[in-house]
Amino acid sequence: MDIPKTRVEAKPSLVVNLSNSLSRVLALLPFAIITVIVVGPLIWVVLMSFRLTNEIFTNPYALPIPFHVYNYLHAFVPPKEELDSLAPTLGTTPQGIDQWLQQTNLPDGGFGFFHYIVNSVIVTTASLLIVTTITTMAAYVFARQRYAFPGRGPLFIFIFLSMFFPPQITQLSLFQLAVSYKVFNTLWSLILVYPAMAIALDLYLLRAFLAQIPTEIEDASRIDGCNDWQTFWKVMLPIAKPAISTVIIINLLDFWNEFLYALTLVTKPELATIPLATYHWVGEVELDVGGLAAALVISMLPIVILYLMLSEQFMQSMVGGALKG
C-alpha cells in the first residue's frame, strides 16, 4: 500500500529573517547615530528654551513641564527705555507700560532681540548681493577661454591660496582700514568685509562649474545675435543656477553666524548682529541659560524657514543642472 507523501511548502527560515533584519539594522545604524549627533543638541536647545534657568540648573535634561514662554518674552520685548519712548505710538502711557512689564515679570523690559535680527538680515542680504554679483562675473571671465588675459592663471592661484590663511591674519589690517575709511562701528564695515572673505571660495566653485559649459552654447548665442553681456545674463547665468544656489546657501550660513569680524568692527551694542548679541546676552556675572536658549532658537528659525522654502527649488535646480550637463 502506497503511503501518500505530504508536500512540504518552502517557507523562509527564521534564520534568514533574522539575518535580513540584522543587516537592515546595521545599515540604518550609522544614519541613526548621525541623526542623534546632529539633531539631538538642536532638540535639547528647543526644550531648554521653554524652561526657566533655575529649572535647567536643577535638571538639565528634563522636559519643559511646566511649559514657560517667559524666555521668548524676555528675548523679544524691547528694553524699558525704548518701550517708554514708544508709548505714544503704542497708544498707551509709560505708566501703562510699567504695569504691563510688572505683570509679565519683566520690570526692566526685555533684551530686544528683534532689533539684532534686523541688523543680521540687513548685513547678510547686502553681503550676499555684493559677493554673488562680483564672483559670478569674475568666475565667468576666469572660466572662459574667450576672456583670457596675461597672468590670469597665476592671479587665480593667488586668490585661491588665500583661502588657506586663517581669518585672524587680516583682523588688524581690516580694523585699520575700517577706521581710515570711517566705516568702523557701522553696518557698512561688515557689509564690505563679509563679501571679501567669501570671494576666494565662491570664485573657485563658480569657475569650476562655468568652465564645464560647452563652448558650442556660447557660440550659438553669439550666432543668434547676443553680445557678451546678453550671453552672460541670458544664457550662462541660467545654466549656472545650481552652482550659484550652492554658493548662496554656503555664504548665507557663514554670514549669518559670523562672529570674529563682528566683534572687531562693531562695538556699539545697537549695531550688533545675532552672534554678537548672543555673546552680550551671556553676561559677565550670571548666565541666563533659558534666555540664551531662546535666543539661539530665534536665530535658527530664519535659516530653517528659508531652507524649508527653498529646498525643493534648490534640488530641482541641481537635477536640472545635471541633466543639462
Buried (B, 14 or more C-beta within 10 A) or exposed (E): EEEEEEEEEEEEEEEEEEEEEEEEEEEEEEEEEEEEEEEEEEEEBBBBBBBBBEBBEEEEEEEBEEEBEBBBBBBBBBBBEEBBEEBEEEEBEBEEBBEBBEEBEBEEBBBBBBBBBEBBBBBBEBBBEBBBEBBBBBBBBBBBEEEEEEEEEEEBEEBBEBEEEEEEEBBEEBBEBBEEEEBBBBBBBBBBBBBBBBBBBBBBBBBEBBEEBEEEEBEEBBEEEBEBEEBBEEBBBEBBBBBBBBBBBBBBEBBBBBEEBBBBBBEEEEBBBBBBBBBEBEEEEEBBBBBBBBBBBBBBEBBEEEEEEBEEEBEEBBEBBEEEE
